[in-house]
Amino acid sequence: MPVAVARDDRTSDDDRADDAARAPRPRRRRSMRENLGSILIAFELFAIFCSTLTFFGLRILPAPLALGGGAAVCVVLIALVFAFRYEWGFVAGWVAHIALVLTGFLHPGMFVVAGIFLATWAFIMIKGGEIDRARAPIIAEYERALAAGEINPDGTPRDRTA
């Protein structure tokens, strides 16, 4: 009985096209402001959760408003993390932090808690921007050398003898 042999009729150009299609897309380089802002938001989510329970437990707000409002604030903060890839995301971060400070009119302790987060946010935006500006020429040189084939993606020199 004859055995069927599978043939690969693709040309080498097709193989290269498939390899290019399968190549993983390089990850987007995140700025220091984006990284630090995301970390701060994670800590802030915990504080908002606790303040939501405080508003509910002390009956500062009706239960649906306290719990629903706290959940809405958490959703907004999580959405901010994804918006940080755009400049308007940082502006929205300022607005959100100022709005959280204003919740101090509901409970005075929020002036302290939200004020600390606002001060931390300001520090992150200032120092993160300085770090990003200092890193920009280094990253540009790395990308130039990578495009010119002078280095490997991990930054090591490319072996010219091979």
Secondary structure as the mmCIF struct_conf table of DSSP 4:
data_model
#
loop_
_struct_conf.conf_type_id
_struct_conf.id
_struct_conf.beg_label_comp_id
_struct_conf.beg_label_asym_id
_struct_conf.beg_label_seq_id
_struct_conf.end_label_comp_id
_struct_conf.end_label_asym_id
_struct_conf.end_label_seq_id
HELX_LH_PP_P HELX_LH_PP_P1 PRO A 2 ALA A 4
HELX_RH_AL_P HELX_RH_AL_P1 SER A 12 ARG A 22
BEND BEND1 ALA A 23 ALA A 23
HELX_LH_PP_P HELX_LH_PP_P2 PRO A 24 SER A 31
HELX_RH_AL_P HELX_RH_AL_P2 MET A 32 GLY A 57
TURN_TY1_P TURN_TY1_P1 LEU A 58 ARG A 59
BEND BEND2 ILE A 60 LEU A 61
HELX_RH_AL_P HELX_RH_AL_P3 ALA A 63 ALA A 83
TURN_TY1_P TURN_TY1_P2 PHE A 84 ARG A 85
BEND BEND3 TYR A 86 TYR A 86
HELX_RH_AL_P HELX_RH_AL_P4 GLU A 87 LEU A 102
HELX_RH_3T_P HELX_RH_3T_P1 THR A 103 PHE A 105
TURN_TY1_P TURN_TY1_P3 LEU A 106 LEU A 106
TURN_TY1_P TURN_TY1_P4 PRO A 108 PRO A 108
HELX_RH_AL_P HELX_RH_AL_P5 GLY A 109 ALA A 147
TURN_TY1_P TURN_TY1_P5 ALA A 148 GLY A 149
BEND BEND4 GLU A 150 GLU A 150
STRN STRN1 ILE A 151 ILE A 151
TURN_TY1_P TURN_TY1_P6 PRO A 153 ASP A 154
BEND BEND5 GLY A 155 GLY A 155
HELX_LH_PP_P HELX_LH_PP_P3 THR A 156 THR A 156
STRN STRN2 PRO A 157 PRO A 157
HELX_LH_PP_P HELX_LH_PP_P4 ARG A 158 ARG A 158
BEND BEND6 ARG A 160 ARG A 160
#
